[in-house]
Amino acid sequence: MTLTSAEQGYLAAQPRGRLATIAPNGSPQNKPVGFSYNPGLGTIDIYGFNMGQSRKFRNVAANPRVAFVVDDAPGTGAEGMRFLEIRGLAETAAGQAPAEGGAHPQIIRIRPRRVISWNIDPAHPGLQARDVDADG
C-alpha cells in the first residue's frame, strides 16, 4: 500500500490540491488541481479541463519530478492545521477523469516516493515522513 488508510481517507475528503511542476527553463509552477487516489496503482491521478494542452502537462513530460500538496485548517493554531505532501515522479497518461466539470481524459499520474504529513493520522499527530518503495 502506497498511502496509509488515514492518508487515503484524508484525500477522499478533500476537493482540491496543488501540483508543483518544473518548467523546462527550471522555474517552478504551482497550480490548483482536481485529483483522485488510484488504489489499484497506488498513484495520485490529477485531472482537469484541457489537461493535455496545459503547461503542467507539458512540464511533466519534460521533467517528471513533482510535489503535490493537500491541506486544510479545521482548527486554530498549529494543532488545527493538516497537510499531506506527496513528492514523486509523474507521467502523462490517459485515465478515467471524473465526468463532471468538463475534465478531459488526459491525466497526470504521480507515483509517490516521499510522503510528509502533519496531523493526518489521529493516532500519530504531528509531523510524519517516510519514503515509499519504488515498487509501491
N, CA, C and O of each residue as an XYZ file, in Angstrom:
544
protein
N       0.840     -1.177      0.000
C       0.000      0.000      0.000
C       0.886      1.242      0.000
O       1.766      1.385      0.849
N       0.652      2.131     -0.948
C       1.446      3.352     -1.063
C       1.090      4.359      0.017
O       1.980      4.927      0.650
N      -0.194      4.587      0.234
C      -0.655      5.517      1.251
C      -1.390      4.760      2.348
O      -2.042      3.751      2.080
N      -1.286      5.240      3.571
C      -1.974      4.610      4.687
C      -3.475      4.847      4.568
O      -3.914      5.678      3.773
N      -4.251      4.129      5.344
C      -5.701      4.325      5.302
C      -6.073      5.731      5.785
O      -7.017      6.327      5.267
N      -5.348      6.262      6.764
C      -5.615      7.638      7.221
C      -5.327      8.635      6.106
O      -6.100      9.573      5.910
N      -4.239      8.455      5.376
C      -3.892      9.350      4.266
C      -4.919      9.246      3.148
O      -5.330     10.262      2.588
N      -5.335      8.034      2.820
C      -6.346      7.845      1.786
C      -7.667      8.497      2.189
O      -8.326      9.133      1.366
N      -8.049      8.339      3.449
C      -9.285      8.955      3.942
C      -9.231     10.465      3.884
O     -10.212     11.116      3.525
N      -8.089     11.022      4.236
C      -7.926     12.473      4.180
C      -8.079     12.969      2.738
O      -8.803     13.932      2.485
N      -7.404     12.316      1.801
C      -7.507     12.732      0.402
C      -8.935     12.619     -0.114
O      -9.399     13.488     -0.853
N      -9.630     11.557      0.268
C     -11.006     11.354     -0.206
C     -11.938     12.471      0.267
O     -12.956     12.736     -0.370
N     -11.600     13.121      1.372
C     -12.448     14.179      1.924
C     -12.102     15.568      1.405
O     -12.770     16.539      1.759
N     -11.074     15.679      0.574
C     -10.615     16.993      0.101
C     -10.938     17.166     -1.386
O     -10.723     16.245     -2.175
N     -11.452     18.335     -1.773
C     -11.836     18.534     -3.169
C     -10.695     18.937     -4.103
O     -10.772     18.694     -5.307
N      -9.639     19.549     -3.563
C      -8.569     20.080     -4.409
C      -7.216     19.948     -3.726
O      -7.098     19.836     -2.506
N      -6.203     19.969     -4.589
C      -4.825     20.027     -4.112
C      -4.056     20.995     -4.978
O      -4.623     21.650     -5.853
N      -2.758     21.085     -4.732
C      -1.898     21.939     -5.548
C      -0.732     21.102     -6.057
O      -0.082     20.376     -5.306
N      -0.493     21.228     -7.349
C       0.568     20.476     -8.009
C       1.695     21.421     -8.391
O       1.480     22.413     -9.089
N       2.897     21.106     -7.929
C       4.093     21.869     -8.296
C       4.878     21.065     -9.319
O       5.213     19.902     -9.095
N       5.166     21.709    -10.451
C       5.969     21.102    -11.513
C       7.146     22.011    -11.815
O       7.240     23.123    -11.295
N       8.042     21.523    -12.662
C       9.228     22.292    -13.033
C       9.202     22.510    -14.542
O       9.143     21.554    -15.316
N       9.245     23.780    -14.953
C       9.252     24.129    -16.373
C      10.599     23.770    -16.990
O      11.583     23.611    -16.269
N      10.656     23.640    -18.315
C      11.929     23.311    -18.975
C      13.060     24.285    -18.649
O      14.227     23.896    -18.673
N      12.735     25.549    -18.344
C      13.789     26.512    -18.008
C      14.179     26.456    -16.530
O      15.008     27.244    -16.074
N      13.575     25.517    -15.775
C      13.915     25.342    -14.372
C      13.045     26.095    -13.395
O      13.188     25.921    -12.185
N      12.138     26.936    -13.890
C      11.289     27.696    -12.975
C      10.130     26.821    -12.478
O       9.637     25.966    -13.215
N       9.700     27.034    -11.236
C       8.601     26.239    -10.692
C       7.243     26.774    -11.139
O       7.088     27.958    -11.437
N       6.270     25.874    -11.175
C       4.884     26.249    -11.413
C       4.035     25.512    -10.383
O       4.239     24.319    -10.156
N       3.092     26.203     -9.760
C       2.234     25.606     -8.748
C       0.790     25.967     -9.083
O       0.448     27.147     -9.159
N      -0.061     24.956     -9.284
C      -1.438     25.196     -9.712
C      -2.424     24.379     -8.897
O      -2.117     23.254     -8.505
N      -3.621     24.934     -8.631
C      -4.673     24.135     -8.002
C      -5.201     23.116     -9.011
O      -5.342     23.418    -10.196
N      -5.490     21.902     -8.525
C      -5.927     20.831     -9.419
C      -6.961     19.942     -8.733
O      -7.047     19.884     -7.507
N      -7.735     19.259     -9.556
C      -8.590     18.183     -9.084
C      -7.777     16.906     -9.080
O      -6.806     16.786     -9.827
N      -8.159     15.951     -8.250
C      -7.366     14.728     -8.135
C      -8.203     13.592     -7.577
O      -9.300     13.804     -7.059
N      -7.678     12.401     -7.690
C      -8.228     11.239     -7.003
C      -7.080     10.291     -6.702
O      -6.067     10.274     -7.401
N      -7.256      9.501     -5.648
C      -6.278      8.468     -5.326
C      -6.675      7.206     -6.077
O      -7.835      6.798     -6.031
N      -5.731      6.588     -6.762
C      -5.966      5.364     -7.517
C      -5.418      4.205     -6.687
O      -4.220      3.927     -6.748
N      -6.269      3.519     -5.909
C      -5.763      2.472     -5.017
C      -5.174      1.273     -5.755
O      -4.294      0.594     -5.227
N      -5.649      1.008     -6.965
C      -5.116     -0.111     -7.741
C      -3.661      0.082     -8.127
O      -2.887     -0.875     -8.171
N      -3.291      1.334     -8.407
C      -1.913      1.640     -8.804
C      -1.112      2.299     -7.686
O       0.114      2.381     -7.758
N      -1.810      2.770     -6.652
C      -1.123      3.493     -5.584
C      -0.634      4.853     -6.038
O       0.407      5.328     -5.583
N      -1.388      5.488     -6.943
C      -0.984      6.765     -7.524
C      -1.997      7.860     -7.209
O      -3.134      7.592     -6.820
N      -1.553      9.087     -7.388
C      -2.438     10.248     -7.352
C      -2.677     10.612     -8.813
O      -1.729     10.875     -9.552
N      -3.931     10.628     -9.227
C      -4.280     10.963    -10.605
C      -4.843     12.384    -10.623
O      -5.855     12.672     -9.984
N      -4.173     13.266    -11.364
C      -4.528     14.674    -11.471
C      -5.307     14.866    -12.771
O      -4.868     14.426    -13.834
N      -6.456     15.518    -12.684
C      -7.270     15.730    -13.869
C      -7.682     17.195    -13.959
O      -7.529     17.955    -13.003
N      -8.205     17.580    -15.120
C      -8.658     18.951    -15.278
C      -9.095     19.251    -16.694
O      -8.977     18.422    -17.596
N      -9.603     20.458    -16.865
C     -10.079     20.931    -18.150
C      -8.886     21.172    -19.075
O      -7.927     21.838    -18.685
N      -8.936     20.638    -20.291
C      -7.852     20.780    -21.283
C      -6.490     20.384    -20.726
O      -5.483     21.019    -21.040
N      -6.451     19.344    -19.907
C      -5.201     18.918    -19.273
C      -4.090     18.688    -20.291
O      -2.951     19.094    -20.063
N      -4.407     18.047    -21.405
C      -3.383     17.727    -22.402
C      -2.719     18.946    -23.030
O      -1.620     18.836    -23.572
N      -3.370     20.107    -22.965
C      -2.798     21.326    -23.521
C      -2.207     22.238    -22.445
O      -1.739     23.332    -22.758
N      -2.223     21.809    -21.204
C      -1.794     22.681    -20.110
C      -0.267     22.714    -19.958
O       0.440     21.797    -20.374
N       0.203     23.786    -19.357
C       1.628     23.945    -19.061
C       2.097     22.842    -18.113
O       3.181     22.290    -18.302
N       1.293     22.512    -17.091
C       1.704     21.479    -16.128
C       1.868     20.131    -16.821
O       2.767     19.366    -16.472
N       1.016     19.831    -17.793
C       1.117     18.587    -18.553
C       2.429     18.561    -19.345
O       3.135     17.553    -19.366
N       2.739     19.682    -19.990
C       3.998     19.774    -20.750
C       5.206     19.746    -19.816
O       6.232     19.148    -20.144
N       5.087     20.396    -18.643
C       6.189     20.380    -17.681
C       6.514     18.956    -17.246
O       7.684     18.578    -17.185
N       5.490     18.166    -16.945
C       5.701     16.782    -16.507
C       6.343     15.952    -17.617
O       7.183     15.094    -17.347
N       5.950     16.207    -18.858
C       6.557     15.484    -19.972
C       8.049     15.785    -20.083
O       8.828     14.929    -20.503
N       8.449     17.003    -19.705
C       9.855     17.404    -19.791
C      10.653     17.041    -18.541
O      11.842     16.737    -18.633
N      10.006     17.071    -17.367
C      10.685     16.793    -16.098
C       9.660     16.144    -15.165
O       8.723     16.815    -14.734
N       9.812     14.875    -14.846
C       8.780     14.169    -14.078
C       8.756     14.443    -12.575
O       7.860     13.951    -11.889
N       9.694     15.201    -12.046
C       9.720     15.459    -10.597
C       8.634     16.470    -10.219
O       8.568     17.567    -10.773
N       7.782     16.075     -9.260
C       6.669     16.916     -8.836
C       6.494     16.849     -7.318
O       7.036     15.974     -6.643
N       5.724     17.797     -6.816
C       5.238     17.760     -5.439
C       3.752     18.089     -5.495
O       3.319     18.955     -6.256
N       2.985     17.383     -4.677
C       1.538     17.572     -4.620
C       1.157     17.780     -3.163
O       1.564     17.003     -2.299
N       0.376     18.824     -2.881
C       0.007     19.157     -1.506
C      -1.504     19.332     -1.405
O      -2.142     19.954     -2.253
N      -2.056     18.753     -0.324
C      -3.441     18.977      0.067
C      -3.387     19.421      1.521
O      -2.698     18.807      2.336
N      -4.115     20.493      1.850
C      -4.110     20.963      3.234
C      -5.449     21.579      3.592
O      -6.237     21.953      2.723
N      -5.688     21.675      4.899
C      -6.866     22.363      5.397
C      -6.591     22.803      6.832
O      -5.582     22.434      7.432
N      -7.507     23.593      7.362
C      -7.358     24.123      8.722
C      -8.678     23.946      9.468
O      -9.452     24.896      9.586
N      -8.943     22.742      9.973
C     -10.200     22.534     10.694
C     -10.219     23.149     12.089
O     -11.270     23.183     12.729
N      -9.080     23.633     12.570
C      -8.994     24.260     13.884
C      -8.109     25.482     13.819
O      -7.861     26.021     12.740
N      -7.628     25.927     14.981
C      -6.757     27.095     15.032
C      -5.362     26.696     15.488
O      -5.165     25.653     16.111
N      -4.409     27.544     15.165
C      -3.026     27.289     15.544
C      -2.459     26.083     14.816
O      -3.117     25.497     13.957
N      -1.242     25.722     15.166
C      -0.568     24.590     14.522
C      -1.329     23.284     14.733
O      -1.339     22.422     13.855
N      -1.964     23.137     15.891
C      -2.708     21.911     16.185
C      -3.925     21.752     15.279
O      -4.391     20.635     15.051
N      -4.439     22.868     14.765
C      -5.618     22.836     13.916
C      -5.315     22.714     12.438
O      -6.237     22.682     11.624
N      -4.061     22.645     12.074
C      -3.662     22.527     10.668
C      -3.442     21.063     10.308
O      -3.051     20.250     11.146
N      -3.704     20.748      9.039
C      -3.386     19.418      8.498
C      -2.850     19.602      7.087
O      -3.295     20.478      6.346
N      -1.886     18.762      6.728
C      -1.445     18.735      5.335
C      -0.873     17.374      4.990
O      -0.408     16.627      5.851
N      -0.924     17.081      3.709
C      -0.309     15.884      3.154
C       0.461     16.325      1.916
O      -0.117     16.857      0.968
N       1.768     16.099      1.936
C       2.616     16.420      0.784
C       3.138     15.112      0.212
O       3.644     14.253      0.934
N       3.002     14.983     -1.099
C       3.477     13.794     -1.797
C       4.469     14.240     -2.850
O       4.123     14.972     -3.777
N       5.700     13.796     -2.702
C       6.733     14.061     -3.695
C       6.936     12.788     -4.491
O       6.916     11.685     -3.945
N       7.132     12.954     -5.788
C       7.316     11.755     -6.584
C       7.610     12.052     -8.028
O       7.968     13.165     -8.411
N       7.444     11.007     -8.819
C       7.649     11.092    -10.254
C       6.292     10.997    -10.935
O       5.465     10.152    -10.593
N       6.080     11.874    -11.898
C       4.800     11.923    -12.597
C       4.977     11.514    -14.050
O       6.070     11.562    -14.614
N       3.871     11.115    -14.620
C       3.835     10.774    -16.039
C       2.522     11.272    -16.614
O       1.539     11.432    -15.890
N       2.508     11.514    -17.900
C       1.270     11.869    -18.579
C       0.619     10.568    -19.024
O       1.299      9.630    -19.438
N      -0.703     10.522    -18.934
C      -1.405      9.283    -19.257
C      -2.836      9.596    -19.663
O      -3.311     10.720    -19.503
N      -3.509      8.589    -20.188
C      -4.948      8.652    -20.405
C      -5.572      7.916    -19.239
O      -5.114      6.837    -18.861
N      -6.613      8.492    -18.671
C      -7.192      7.878    -17.490
C      -8.679      8.057    -17.432
O      -9.314      8.446    -18.413
N      -9.230      7.773    -16.280
C     -10.646      7.894    -16.021
C     -10.914      9.179    -15.255
O     -11.127      9.144    -14.043
N     -10.908     10.286    -15.931
C     -11.195     11.562    -15.277
C     -12.684     11.626    -14.952
O     -13.505     11.126    -15.721
N     -13.039     12.231    -13.829
C     -14.462     12.380    -13.497
C     -15.207     13.125    -14.602
O     -14.668     14.041    -15.222
N     -16.442     12.720    -14.837
C     -17.225     13.313    -15.927
C     -17.663     14.739    -15.627
O     -17.838     15.537    -16.548
N     -17.842     15.070    -14.355
C     -18.330     16.410    -14.028
C     -17.268     17.473    -14.280
O     -16.070     17.201    -14.208
N     -17.716     18.666    -14.571
C     -16.818     19.799    -14.689
C     -16.003     19.858    -15.968
O     -15.088     20.678    -16.050
N     -16.280     19.047    -16.957
C     -15.576     19.117    -18.231
C     -14.153     18.596    -18.195
O     -13.353     18.959    -19.057
N     -13.810     17.760    -17.230
C     -12.453     17.207    -17.173
C     -12.204     16.324    -18.392
O     -13.113     15.654    -18.884
N     -10.994     16.333    -18.860
C     -10.611     15.571    -20.042
C      -9.923     14.274    -19.641
O      -9.470     14.144    -18.504
N      -9.838     13.311    -20.560
C      -9.255     12.020    -20.200
C      -7.733     12.030    -20.025
O      -7.182     11.069    -19.489
N      -7.041     13.087    -20.460
C      -5.609     13.157    -20.197
C      -5.412     13.484    -18.725
O      -6.071     14.372    -18.184
N      -4.507     12.766    -18.084
C      -4.241     12.992    -16.667
C      -2.735     13.052    -16.437
O      -1.935     12.678    -17.294
N      -2.384     13.528    -15.269
C      -1.020     13.421    -14.757
C      -1.090     12.409    -13.629
O      -1.882     12.565    -12.700
N      -0.273     11.384    -13.703
C      -0.281     10.308    -12.699
C       1.013     10.408    -11.882
O       2.116     10.329    -12.422
N       0.845     10.584    -10.573
C       2.004     10.716     -9.678
C       2.255      9.399     -8.967
O       1.351      8.821     -8.365
N       3.479      8.939     -9.042
C       3.923      7.753     -8.309
C       4.709      8.246     -7.086
O       5.848      8.694     -7.215
N       4.093      8.160     -5.905
C       4.732      8.705     -4.698
C       6.079      8.061     -4.380
O       6.255      6.850     -4.513
N       7.028      8.902     -3.955
C       8.339      8.440     -3.500
C       8.612      8.899     -2.065
O       9.377      8.262     -1.340
N       7.983     10.008     -1.661
C       8.125     10.512     -0.296
C       6.789     11.096      0.131
O       6.149     11.819     -0.633
N       6.365     10.781      1.357
C       5.107     11.269      1.908
C       5.418     11.988      3.216
O       6.054     11.427      4.109
N       4.963     13.232      3.317
C       5.163     14.053      4.509
C       3.780     14.542      4.940
O       2.996     15.017      4.119
N       3.491     14.421      6.229
C       2.165     14.835      6.685
C       2.244     15.521      8.038
O       3.221     15.395      8.775
N       1.178     16.252      8.335
C       1.029     16.927      9.625
C      -0.410     16.707     10.087
O      -1.354     17.153      9.433
N      -0.569     16.025     11.204
C      -1.873     15.801     11.841
C      -2.885     15.074     10.956
O      -4.085     15.322     11.069
N      -2.432     14.198     10.093
C      -3.349     13.448      9.231
C      -3.900     12.221      9.944
O      -5.083     11.907      9.810
N      -3.064     11.530     10.693
C      -3.482     10.318     11.400
C      -3.696     10.658     12.872
O      -2.733     10.959     13.578
N      -4.949     10.614     13.350
C      -5.212     10.955     14.752
C      -4.411     10.097     15.739
O      -4.110     10.546     16.845
N      -4.071      8.883     15.351
C      -3.284      8.014     16.226
C      -1.817      8.430     16.290
O      -1.093      8.030     17.202
N      -1.384      9.231     15.326
C       0.005      9.708     15.260
C       0.005     11.191     14.892
O       0.350     11.539     13.762
N      -0.373     12.070     15.817
C      -0.427     13.509     15.489
C       0.963     14.084     15.268
O       1.977     13.489     15.635
N       0.974     15.257     14.656
C       2.236     15.942     14.395
C       2.828     15.539     13.058
O       2.140     15.030     12.173
N       4.117     15.782     12.941
C       4.826     15.561     11.682
C       5.194     14.097     11.500
O       5.729     13.457     12.405
N       4.899     13.585     10.322
C       5.273     12.222      9.932
C       5.911     12.312      8.548
O       5.470     13.098      7.710
N       6.942     11.513      8.308
C       7.585     11.495      6.996
C       8.114     10.097      6.728
O       8.611      9.417      7.626
N       7.996      9.682      5.472
C       8.535      8.381      5.107
C       8.789      8.323      3.612
O       8.165      9.035      2.825
N       9.719      7.459      3.241
C       9.963      7.170      1.834
C       9.071      6.015      1.435
O       8.752      5.146      2.247
N       8.670      6.017      0.172
C       7.816      4.958     -0.371
C       8.666      4.124     -1.320
O       9.376      4.666     -2.168
N       8.593      2.828     -1.176
C       9.315      1.910     -2.050
C       8.891      2.154     -3.496
O       7.699      2.281     -3.776
N       9.842      2.221     -4.408
C       9.554      2.482     -5.814
C       8.634      1.420     -6.415
O       7.990      1.673     -7.433
N       8.564      0.246     -5.809
C       7.690     -0.818     -6.317
C       6.293     -0.732     -5.717
O       5.457     -1.596     -5.982
N       6.020      0.308     -4.904
C       4.706      0.526     -4.360
C       4.524     -0.100     -3.025
O       3.448      0.003     -2.436
